[in-house]
Amino acid sequence: MSEAATKPNLPEFSVSEIAGLLKRTVEDAFPFVRVRGEISGLKFATSGHIYFDLKDDKAVLNAIVWKQTARLLRLKPEAGIEVVCTGRITTYPGSSRYQIVVEQIELAGVGALMALLEERKKKLAAEGLFDAARKKPLPFLPEMIGVVTSPTGAVIRDIMHRLGDRFPRRVLLWPVAVQGERAAAEIAAAIAGFNAMTRDRPDVLIVARGGGSIEDLMAFNEEIVVRAAAASVIPLISAVGHETDTTLIDFVSDRRAPTPTAAAEMAVPLRSELLSQVMDFERRTLRCFSKGMEDRRRHLAQLARVLPRADQLFAQPRQRYDHAAERLGGALRRNLQEHRRAFTEVAALLRPRPISRHIGVCGERTEALGRRLARSQTARLTEARQRLDALGRVLDGVSYRGALERGFALVRGPDGRVRRRAAQVVSGEALSLTFADGDVGAVAAGAPATPKPRSRAKPGGQGSLF
């Protein structure tokens, strides 16, 4: 049999040729496909490429996202979520595998999106970003308000209009995209930028967007935006979507507003209400002040009615002083007499007496003690006499008798009271005039309605008392 007859009729290929033919066949058959499955085995390579598997309950498909495409993805892949990947099917000859080169990733329906958001919410809540203790109070009346939103939408106009109606304030707008691939990064950068300002930094921030679908609001669910809001030192109000819309930034913000208009109402008080409140405080303050002054005036009048007059307050002390002055001289004399008598008795007891010769030495000592006692008695008597003279001079200085010695007289009425004013004397009243050497009776001839000025005494005379 010849050699040609023994060769098989099938063509012969190398491994590389078969791999290339399969690659072209697969790529030509599936140039653009959408594949739905669950992400597993997610790996981010240091080169920037992303590798993962798409699986369902029966099969597994390898997937790769090149570095250039990974930067443009609207949805970052996460393990365990169900997605729809758009791309082309190809093979990898190095390991005889087929795979999909992913160009775009989308969540597989609203249920998968909500599951992703719920998982992200649990993760951020576990870090404490949603704790109520982290939330800061809003300033009562901010000087400047920072707004992070689109510059062309109706949101900024609604905020400005409501601020103008309630309490006009300075507004600083940081324009950002509120949806799309670059929205999350711009929103996070705007929040961080406001906090990094050193001059004219806003007192409160409003992050706002109008309503939309859950996909349109995804930028405000991104982790980068949530962390930027949590790190904000400036109090932040989130106003994303309508009242029924909820995003993750609402949980981390200091206050959540159902609409952008409501955020403006939270940021500033109503000026008319403040003016009314200030006027009410003014009225209440004046009313309280007037009432307090009236109460004090009434209390002072009551105290004045129960207080005695000045002459009544000093009448008895003056009388006691006069009586004490009259008794002082006699008391000093009696005290001196008592001390003199006591000294005399002691001197009599200590006077030396005749003693026997056998006690002569004791007698001499007794005589010496007697002489010392006599000298001590004389010194004490001299000192007491000097003190008595000094007290007598003080008594003469304060006693009214000194005034009598100088030519004055003390006038008393029939009741024994001193008449100090001419107006106190009644016509026909019996008076007692006390002079330095005795008392003289007199009758008042007539009491003048107005006291006349005293006449000057003539040289050498006392002058008239009436």
C-alpha positions in Angstrom: 0.0 0.0 0.0 1.4 3.4 -0.9 2.1 6.2 1.6 -0.7 8.5 0.2 -3.3 5.8 0.6 -2.4 5.5 4.3 -2.8 9.3 5.1 -6.2 10.4 6.7 -8.6 12.6 4.7 -9.1 15.2 7.6 -7.0 18.4 7.6 -4.4 18.8 10.3 -4.3 21.9 12.6 -1.9 23.1 15.2 -3.2 24.1 18.7 -2.7 27.7 17.9 -4.6 27.4 14.7 -7.6 25.7 16.4 -7.6 28.4 19.2 -7.6 31.2 16.6 -10.4 29.6 14.6 -12.5 29.2 17.7 -11.8 32.7 18.8 -12.9 34.2 15.4 -15.9 31.9 15.3 -17.1 32.9 18.8 -16.5 36.6 18.3 -18.3 36.6 14.9 -21.3 34.7 16.4 -21.6 36.9 19.5 -20.3 40.4 18.6 -22.6 42.2 21.1 -24.6 40.4 23.8 -26.3 41.1 27.1 -25.8 38.5 29.8 -27.6 38.4 33.1 -26.1 36.7 36.1 -24.7 37.0 39.7 -21.3 38.4 40.3 -18.9 36.1 42.1 -15.1 35.7 42.4 -14.6 39.5 42.1 -11.0 40.6 41.8 -9.5 44.0 41.2 -6.1 43.6 39.6 -3.2 45.9 40.3 -3.1 46.7 36.6 -6.6 48.3 36.9 -8.5 45.5 35.2 -11.5 43.8 36.9 -12.1 40.1 36.8 -15.2 38.2 38.0 -17.6 35.4 37.1 -21.2 35.6 36.0 -23.1 32.6 37.2 -26.6 31.3 37.5 -27.8 28.0 38.9 -26.5 26.0 36.0 -23.4 27.6 34.4 -20.5 30.1 35.0 -19.2 32.6 32.5 -15.8 34.4 33.0 -15.9 38.2 32.7 -13.3 40.9 32.3 -13.5 44.7 32.4 -10.5 46.4 30.9 -8.9 49.3 32.8 -10.1 52.0 30.3 -13.7 50.8 30.6 -13.6 50.3 34.4 -13.1 54.1 34.9 -16.3 54.8 32.9 -18.7 52.3 34.6 -21.8 53.9 36.1 -22.2 50.9 38.5 -19.1 49.5 40.2 -19.3 45.7 40.4 -19.9 44.2 43.8 -19.9 40.5 44.8 -23.3 38.9 45.2 -25.4 41.3 43.2 -27.4 40.4 40.1 -26.4 42.4 37.0 -26.8 42.6 33.3 -23.4 42.9 31.5 -23.2 44.2 28.0 -20.2 43.3 25.9 -18.8 40.8 23.4 -17.9 37.1 23.8 -14.4 36.0 23.1 -12.0 33.3 24.1 -8.7 33.1 26.0 -6.4 30.7 24.1 -4.0 30.4 27.0 -6.4 28.4 29.1 -9.0 27.4 26.5 -11.7 29.5 28.1 -14.5 31.6 26.7 -15.3 34.9 28.4 -17.2 38.1 28.0 -15.4 41.4 27.7 -17.7 43.8 29.6 -18.5 47.3 28.3 -21.3 48.2 30.6 -22.9 46.9 33.8 -26.4 47.5 34.9 -28.4 46.1 37.8 -30.9 43.4 36.9 -34.1 45.2 37.8 -35.3 47.4 40.7 -35.2 44.5 43.2 -31.5 44.0 42.6 -30.9 47.7 43.0 -32.7 47.8 46.2 -30.8 44.8 47.5 -27.6 46.6 46.6 -28.6 49.7 48.4 -29.7 47.8 51.4 -26.4 46.0 51.6 -24.6 49.3 51.3 -26.8 50.9 53.9 -26.0 48.1 56.4 -22.3 48.4 55.8 -22.3 52.2 56.4 -24.6 51.9 59.4 -22.2 49.3 60.9 -19.4 52.0 60.7 -21.6 54.4 62.7 -22.1 56.9 59.9 -25.8 57.1 60.6 -25.7 57.5 64.4 -27.8 60.3 65.7 -25.0 61.4 68.1 -22.9 62.5 65.0 -25.6 64.9 63.7 -24.9 68.6 64.2 -27.5 71.3 65.0 -28.3 73.8 62.3 -27.4 77.5 62.9 -30.4 79.6 63.8 -29.7 82.4 61.3 -26.8 81.6 58.9 -24.9 84.4 57.2 -24.1 82.4 54.1 -25.7 79.2 52.7 -23.8 76.9 50.4 -25.8 75.0 47.8 -24.6 71.9 45.9 -26.9 71.3 42.9 -27.2 71.8 39.1 -26.9 75.5 38.1 -29.5 75.1 35.3 -32.3 73.2 37.0 -35.4 74.6 38.8 -33.9 73.6 42.2 -31.7 76.6 42.7 -34.5 78.9 41.6 -36.9 77.4 44.1 -34.3 77.7 46.9 -33.5 81.3 46.1 -37.2 82.2 45.9 -38.0 80.7 49.2 -35.0 82.3 50.9 -36.1 85.7 49.6 -39.6 85.2 51.0 -38.5 84.0 54.4 -35.2 85.7 55.2 -32.8 86.8 52.4 -29.3 85.5 52.9 -26.1 85.2 50.9 -26.0 82.0 48.8 -22.9 80.4 47.3 -23.6 77.9 44.6 -21.2 75.0 43.7 -22.4 73.7 40.3 -22.4 69.9 39.9 -24.0 67.3 37.7 -26.8 65.6 39.7 -26.9 62.4 37.6 -24.7 60.5 35.2 -21.3 58.9 35.5 -19.4 62.0 36.9 -22.2 63.1 39.3 -21.0 61.3 42.4 -17.4 62.5 42.2 -18.5 66.1 41.6 -21.0 66.1 44.5 -18.4 64.6 46.9 -15.8 67.1 45.7 -18.2 70.0 46.2 -18.9 69.0 49.8 -15.2 68.6 50.6 -14.5 71.9 48.8 -16.9 73.9 50.9 -15.4 72.5 54.1 -11.9 73.3 52.9 -12.7 77.0 52.5 -11.0 79.3 54.9 -12.7 82.6 53.9 -16.4 83.1 53.4 -17.1 79.5 54.3 -20.9 78.8 54.4 -22.6 78.2 57.8 -24.9 75.5 56.4 -24.9 73.3 53.2 -27.9 72.2 51.1 -27.3 69.2 48.8 -30.4 69.3 46.5 -31.8 67.6 43.4 -35.3 67.4 41.9 -37.3 64.2 41.7 -36.5 61.2 39.4 -36.3 57.5 39.2 -34.2 55.4 41.5 -31.6 55.1 38.7 -31.5 58.9 38.3 -30.8 59.4 42.1 -28.1 56.7 42.2 -25.4 59.4 42.5 -26.6 60.3 46.0 -26.4 56.6 47.0 -22.8 56.3 46.1 -20.4 55.5 49.0 -18.1 58.4 48.1 -20.9 60.9 48.4 -22.2 59.4 51.7 -18.7 59.5 53.2 -18.1 63.1 52.1 -21.4 64.2 53.8 -20.4 62.3 57.0 -17.0 64.1 57.0 -18.6 67.5 56.6 -17.9 69.9 59.5 -20.5 72.3 58.2 -24.1 71.2 59.0 -25.6 69.6 56.0 -29.2 69.4 54.8 -30.1 66.8 52.2 -33.0 67.6 49.8 -32.9 64.9 47.1 -36.0 64.0 45.1 -39.5 64.3 46.4 -40.9 63.4 49.8 -41.2 59.7 49.0 -37.7 59.4 47.6 -35.0 58.2 50.0 -31.3 58.1 49.3 -28.3 57.1 51.5 -27.2 60.7 51.9 -30.5 61.3 53.8 -29.4 59.0 56.6 -26.0 60.6 57.1 -27.0 64.3 56.7 -27.7 66.4 59.8 -31.3 67.2 58.6 -33.3 65.7 55.8 -35.8 67.9 53.8 -38.5 66.3 51.7 -38.0 68.9 48.9 -35.5 71.6 48.0 -38.0 74.2 49.0 -38.4 72.7 52.4 -34.6 72.7 52.8 -34.6 76.5 52.3 -37.3 76.8 55.0 -35.2 74.7 57.4 -32.1 76.8 56.8 -33.6 80.2 57.8 -36.4 81.3 60.1 -39.4 83.4 59.0 -38.4 87.1 59.3 -42.0 88.3 60.0 -42.3 85.8 62.9 -39.0 86.9 64.4 -40.1 90.6 64.2 -43.5 89.7 65.9 -41.7 87.7 68.5 -39.2 90.6 69.3 -42.1 93.0 69.6 -43.9 90.7 71.9 -40.8 90.4 74.0 -40.5 94.2 74.1 -44.1 94.5 75.3 -43.7 91.8 77.9 -40.4 93.4 79.2 -42.0 96.9 79.5 -45.0 95.4 81.2 -42.8 93.5 83.7 -40.7 96.5 84.4 -43.7 98.7 85.0 -45.3 96.2 87.3 -42.0 95.7 89.2 -41.6 99.5 89.7 -45.2 99.8 90.9 -44.8 96.9 93.4 -41.6 98.5 94.8 -43.2 101.9 95.0 -46.2 100.4 96.9 -43.9 98.5 99.2 -41.8 101.6 99.9 -45.0 103.6 100.8 -46.1 100.8 103.2 -42.7 100.9 104.9 -42.8 104.7 105.2 -46.2 104.6 106.9 -45.0 102.2 109.7 -41.7 104.0 110.3 -41.7 106.4 113.4 -40.8 110.1 113.0 -37.2 111.2 113.6 -38.1 113.2 116.8 -39.8 110.1 118.2 -36.8 108.0 117.5 -34.4 110.3 119.3 -36.6 111.5 122.1 -36.0 108.7 124.6 -32.3 108.3 123.9 -31.9 112.1 124.5 -33.8 111.8 127.8 -31.8 108.8 128.9 -28.6 110.7 128.1 -29.7 113.7 130.3 -30.6 111.4 133.2 -27.3 109.6 132.9 -25.4 112.9 132.8 -27.2 114.0 136.0 -26.3 110.8 137.8 -22.7 110.6 136.6 -21.3 113.2 139.0 -22.9 111.7 142.1 -21.9 108.2 141.1 -18.3 109.2 140.6 -18.2 110.9 144.1 -19.8 107.9 145.7 -17.3 105.6 144.0 -14.4 107.7 145.2 -15.8 107.6 148.7 -16.1 103.9 148.6 -12.6 103.4 147.4 -11.3 105.9 150.0 -13.1 104.0 152.8 -11.8 100.7 151.6 -8.2 102.0 151.5 -8.6 103.4 155.0 -9.8 100.1 156.4 -6.9 98.3 154.7 -4.4 100.9 156.0 -5.7 100.5 159.5 -5.3 96.7 159.3 -1.7 97.1 158.0 -0.6 99.8 160.5 2.5 98.4 162.5 1.9 97.4 166.1 4.3 96.9 169.1 5.7 93.4 169.1 7.9 91.5 171.4 11.6 91.5 171.2 12.0 87.9 170.2 10.2 88.8 167.0 12.1 92.0 166.2 13.2 90.8 162.8 9.7 90.2 161.8 8.7 93.6 163.1 11.2 95.2 160.9 10.0 93.4 157.9 6.4 94.3 158.8 7.4 98.0 159.1 9.1 97.8 155.7 6.0 96.3 154.2 3.9 99.0 155.8 6.0 101.7 154.3 5.7 100.1 150.9 1.9 99.7 151.3 1.6 103.4 152.3 3.6 104.4 149.2 1.5 102.1 147.0 -1.7 103.5 148.6 -0.6 107.1 148.0 0.3 106.3 144.3 -3.0 104.6 143.7 -4.9 107.4 145.3 -3.0 109.9 143.2 -3.8 107.9 140.1 -7.5 107.6 141.0 -7.7 111.3 141.8 -6.2 112.1 138.4 -8.7 109.8 136.7 -11.5 111.3 138.7 -10.4 114.8 137.6 -10.3 113.7 134.0 -13.8 112.2 134.2 -15.0 115.4 135.9 -13.6 117.5 133.0 -15.3 115.2 130.5 -18.5 115.4 132.5 -18.3 119.2 132.6 -17.8 119.2 128.8 -20.9 117.1 128.0 -23.2 118.3 130.8 -25.7 121.0 130.2 -24.7 122.6 133.5 -21.6 123.9 131.7 -23.9 125.8 129.4 -25.8 127.1 132.4 -22.5 128.4 133.9 -21.9 130.3 130.7 -25.1 132.3 131.1 -27.8 130.1 129.5 -31.0 128.9 131.1 -33.0 125.6 130.7 -36.7 126.1 130.0 -39.2 123.4 131.2 -43.0 123.4 130.9 -45.5 122.4 133.6 -45.2 118.8 132.5 -41.4 118.8 133.1 -40.4 118.5 129.5 -37.8 120.8 128.0 -39.0 123.5 125.6 -36.4 123.7 122.9 -38.4 125.9 120.4 -40.4 129.1 120.9 -43.2 127.5 119.0 -43.6 124.9 121.8 -44.5 127.6 124.4 -48.2 128.4 124.9 -49.3 131.8 126.0 -50.0 131.9 129.7 -48.1 128.7 130.3 -46.2 128.3 133.6 -42.5 127.8 132.9 -39.6 126.8 135.0 -36.2 128.4 134.3 -33.2 126.6 135.5 -30.0 128.7 135.9 -26.6 127.7 137.1 -27.5 128.6 140.8 -31.2 127.5 140.9 -34.7 127.5 139.4 -37.0 130.4 138.8 -40.7 130.3 137.9 -42.1 132.3 135.0 -45.3 132.7 133.0 -45.2 133.0 129.2 -46.6 136.4 128.2 -47.3 135.3 124.6 -45.9 132.9 122.1 -45.0 134.5 118.7 -46.4 132.8 115.6 -43.0 133.0 114.0 -39.9 132.7 116.1 -38.1 136.1 116.1 -34.4 136.2 115.5 -32.4 136.3 118.7 -31.2 139.7 119.8 -27.5 140.1 120.3 -26.5 140.4 124.0 -25.1 143.7 125.0 -21.6 143.7 126.1 -21.5 142.6 129.7 -25.1 141.3 129.7 -26.9 138.0 129.0 -29.6 139.1 126.6 -33.3 138.5 126.6 -34.8 135.0 126.6 -38.1 136.1 125.0 
